[in-house]
Amino acid sequence: MLRKIVINTCFGGFGLSDSATELLATAKSCRADEIDHAMSCAVFDSESDLLIYRDDLDLIKIVESLGNAADGFCSQLSVIEIPSDIKWEIEEYDGNEWISERHQTWS
C-alpha cells in the first residue's frame, strides 16, 4: 500500500494557487485565509483547530486534478508516493523539497 504526499519540487517554496486554496477551503468548510494558516501550522506542528498536512486526501485530490494550476507563486507541486508504513518527513533546501525516512538526528 502506498501513501501520497504533496511536495514542492523547485526552489522557492510550497504554495497553493488561489484556485487551489479556494477549492481546499470549500472541501474543509472554512475560509481561504484559514487554509494558509492551517498549512503553516501543520508544517510547524503548532496548535490549531484546523491542520492540513501534506498527506491530506483533499489536498492531494486538488493538486492531482488541477495539475500545474495548483502551483502557487514560485512553486511546482508534485504528488509523491511512498510505502504507507514509512515514518516520513519533508526536508528542503531553499524551498525545494524531498521526502526522507524519519531518523534520529543530533547536533
Stockholm file with secondary structure:
# STOCKHOLM 1.0

chainA/1-107         MLRKIVINTCFGGFGLSDSATELLATAKSCRADEIDHAMSCAVFDSESDLLIYRDDLDLIKIVESLGNAADGFCSQLSVIEIPSDIKWEIEEYDGNEWISERHQTWS
#=GR chainA/1-107 SS CEEEEEEECSTTCCCBCHHHHHHHHHHHTSCHHHHHHHHHHHHHTCCCSCCCCTTCHHHHHHHHHHGGGGBCTTCCEEEEEEETTCCEEEEEETTEEEEEECCCCCC
#=GC SS_cons         CEEEEEEECSTTCCCBCHHHHHHHHHHHTSCHHHHHHHHHHHHHTCCCSCCCCTTCHHHHHHHHHHGGGGBCTTCCEEEEEEETTCCEEEEEETTEEEEEECCCCCC
//
